[in-house]
Amino acid sequence: MRLPDQLHYQHRARELSERIDDPDMSLSYRDGQCYRMEVTPEEKRKALTLAEEDRSWLAENTTVIPAEGKVDPSAYWRPLIEQFGTSFLDELRAAQGSGRLLLCEDLLLRQMAFLALQGHGSSPF
């Protein structure tokens, strides 16, 4: 699991708790229509409970490992890294650097693991 994923739940819980008693609303536009959705304090409390449960589960059941590989990506990957940054390689580098198997459903990510870092990935299918 990437650290930003874990921090997402922490940030969401803090954000919800700061304005828990204030009603909110959002506006969206879809199919030529404008929609207004109101969020009650009770709905926010339920969302906060869920975010806190998710954060607790993550803390108890996951290990954060550094995204440091044993082999740097080849020069072939420089244009992609310059365009998109290195975050798309984080899972690959973490698996390779820790000697763990990258288990994911994303065929492209598995192929990238093999090509970029001589890593190995697996799929549940």
C-alpha positions in Angstrom: 0.0 0.0 0.0 1.3 3.4 -0.8 1.6 6.0 1.9 -0.6 8.5 0.1 -3.5 6.0 0.2 -3.1 5.7 4.0 -2.9 9.5 4.4 -6.0 9.9 2.3 -8.1 8.3 5.0 -6.4 10.3 7.7 -7.0 13.5 5.8 -10.6 12.6 5.1 -11.4 11.9 8.7 -9.8 15.1 9.9 -11.6 17.1 7.2 -15.0 15.6 8.1 -14.5 16.0 11.9 -13.7 19.7 11.5 -17.1 20.5 10.0 -19.1 17.6 11.2 -22.1 19.7 12.4 -22.2 21.9 9.3 -24.4 20.9 6.4 -22.7 20.8 3.0 -23.7 20.6 -0.6 -22.1 19.8 -3.9 -23.0 20.8 -7.4 -22.5 18.6 -10.4 -23.4 18.8 -14.1 -24.3 15.6 -16.0 -26.2 15.0 -19.2 -27.1 18.7 -19.6 -28.5 18.9 -16.1 -27.2 20.7 -13.0 -27.6 18.7 -9.8 -27.4 19.9 -6.2 -26.8 17.3 -3.5 -27.1 18.3 0.1 -25.1 16.4 2.8 -26.5 16.4 6.3 -24.5 16.2 9.5 -25.8 12.7 10.1 -24.5 11.6 6.6 -21.2 13.2 7.5 -21.0 11.3 10.8 -21.6 8.0 9.0 -18.9 8.9 6.5 -16.5 9.8 9.3 -17.2 6.5 11.1 -16.4 4.6 7.9 -13.2 6.7 7.2 -12.0 6.0 10.8 -12.8 2.3 10.4 -10.9 2.2 7.1 -7.9 4.0 8.7 -7.9 1.6 11.7 -8.1 -1.4 9.4 -5.2 -0.1 7.3 -3.0 0.6 10.3 -3.6 -3.0 11.7 -3.4 -4.9 8.4 -0.9 -3.3 6.1 2.8 -2.5 6.1 4.1 0.6 4.4 7.3 -0.2 2.6 9.6 2.3 0.7 9.3 2.6 -3.0 12.9 1.8 -3.6 13.9 -0.6 -6.2 17.1 -2.6 -6.6 17.4 -1.6 -10.3 16.6 1.8 -11.7 14.3 2.0 -14.7 16.1 2.2 -18.0 16.5 5.4 -20.0 13.6 4.1 -22.1 11.3 5.2 -19.2 12.6 8.8 -18.9 9.9 10.4 -21.2 7.2 8.7 -19.1 8.7 9.7 -15.9 9.2 13.3 -17.1 5.6 13.5 -18.3 3.9 11.7 -15.3 6.4 11.7 -12.5 7.5 8.5 -10.7 4.4 7.8 -8.7 3.2 5.2 -11.3 6.3 3.2 -10.6 6.0 3.3 -6.8 4.2 -0.1 -6.4 6.6 -1.7 -8.8 9.7 -0.4 -7.1 8.3 -1.3 -3.6 7.6 -4.9 -4.7 11.0 -5.2 -6.4 13.0 -3.6 -3.6 11.4 -5.6 -0.9 11.6 -8.9 -2.8 7.8 -9.2 -2.8 5.5 -10.4 -5.5 3.4 -7.7 -7.2 -0.1 -9.0 -7.0 -2.5 -7.0 -9.1 -5.3 -7.2 -11.7 -3.8 -4.5 -13.9 -2.2 -6.2 -16.9 -0.4 -3.1 -18.0 1.1 -2.5 -14.5 2.4 -6.1 -14.4 3.9 -5.7 -17.9 5.5 -2.5 -16.8 7.0 -4.3 -13.7 8.5 -6.9 -15.9 9.9 -4.4 -18.5 10.9 -1.6 -16.3 12.4 -3.3 -13.3 12.8 -6.9 -14.3 10.1 -7.6 -11.7 7.5 -10.3 -11.6 3.8 -9.8 -11.1 0.8 -12.1 -10.8 -2.9 -11.8 -11.4 -5.9 -13.4 -9.6 -7.4 -14.5 -12.9 
